[in-house]
Amino acid sequence: MSLDGRKVLLIVTGGIAAYKSLELVRLLRKSGCGVTAVMTAAAAQFVTPLALQALTENKVYSDLFSLNDESEMGHIQLSRAADLIVVAPATANTLAKMAAGLADDLASTLLLATDKPVLVAPAMNVRMWLHPASVQNMAVLAARGVAVAGPDDGVMACNEFGPGRLAEPAAIFAAIAALLTPQPRPLAGRHVLVTSGPTHEPIDPVRYIANRSSGRQGHAIAAALAALGARVTLVSGPVALPDPAGVQTMHVETAAEMLAACVAALPADVGVFAAAVADWRVDNAGSQKLKKSPGGAPPQLALTQNPDILATIAAAGPQRPRLVVGFAAETHDVRRYAAEKRQRKGCDWIIANDVSPGTGIMGGAENEVLLVSADGIEAWPRLGKDEVARRLAARIATTFTP
């Protein structure tokens, strides 16, 4: 992909993943994109300014108080001379500074002074990424329109596994290219309702019924639809994910709350119901924590069925979206159950997958789905959930193409 004539200001912050910034520079330069690099003091502990200067073929900046660079307000010029500012890797500390509007070094000052779009590629320990402070910081940045690439799941330098690993340079480059090149917006003017994540059905004030859904697929679908120009309303159950940029997100806990939020969001042109809603709730949920007594019998929990969100929205009527897409997570006989569910729920498409424990799909980074429609069953290969989302968004867009 050619990015001839485009300019990127790359901010490299301190983390072991900083070495990947060198490969990102190589990909950008190969595409014809000009790159100017800024390094934090911590970043210089992992990669050298000389390496970045050799690859960018430009001076590397790091000092907010440089007499030479700041004689003409260099930090202002740097912050506005590029088409895009990219922070890769973006540490938890840098993201916190961005969210709080702090400016105590050259990198954070540039980010506060810029009027250009910003893309961050987070990289940190899994516990840091999932910490409520980081989740809140990412939500603040998303609300401001900051684009995000990654992070990925994987083994980290600290030998822990989970989300927080820096996205691969090729994926960051693809995100940059998408922001720097005009994108088709076939869903402009359309409203899409998306549900995501699990629901939590209280047993008592401290316990609940739930499932293992991470919400990654639903959130990725919301982001992919927004990228095609749709106005997206995302109704999300409890997840440890930041809200997608450019998406209106409504946070709920129970199935009843999710249904109410979905109804309130109508009318919509498309409904995509990716949430893994609990089928049952406790009819006699305790107002206080249920206690166990030594040798006593367990409490008797009377279950009642939750409202059927998909069937309710798919029912014929003036508020029914033109296209209703449901999801079916199965552990066996996936094709048969998915086809039956499409008929039973009254939806147009079903996206079905096998979530047996050995697949690693429930809560994982990849998915392998079947698209079930009136025209038959289409099998997609195993893909990253972001790619599944892009394919589904593109397929949805075709239903509105004259």
Secondary structure, 3 states (H helix, E strand, C coil): CCCCCCEEEEEECCCHHHHHHHHHHHHHHHCCCEEEEEECCCHHHCCCHHHHHHHHCCCEECCCCCCCHHHHCHHHHHHHHCCEEEEEEECHHHHHHHHHCCCCCHHHHHHHHCCCCEEEEECCCHHHHHCHHHHHHHHHHHHCCCEECCCEEEECCCCCEEEEECCCHHHHHHHHHHHHCCCCCCCCCCEEEEEECECCEECCCCCEECCCCCCHHHHHHHHHHHHCCCEEEEEECCCCCCCCCCCEEEECCCHHHHHHHHHHHCCCCEEEECCECCCEEECCCCCCCCCCCCCCCCCCCCEEECCCHHHHHHCCCCCCCCEEEEEEEECCCHHHHHHHHHHHHCCCEEEEEECCHHHCCCCCCEECEEEEECCEEEECCCEEHHHHHHHHHHHHHHCCCC
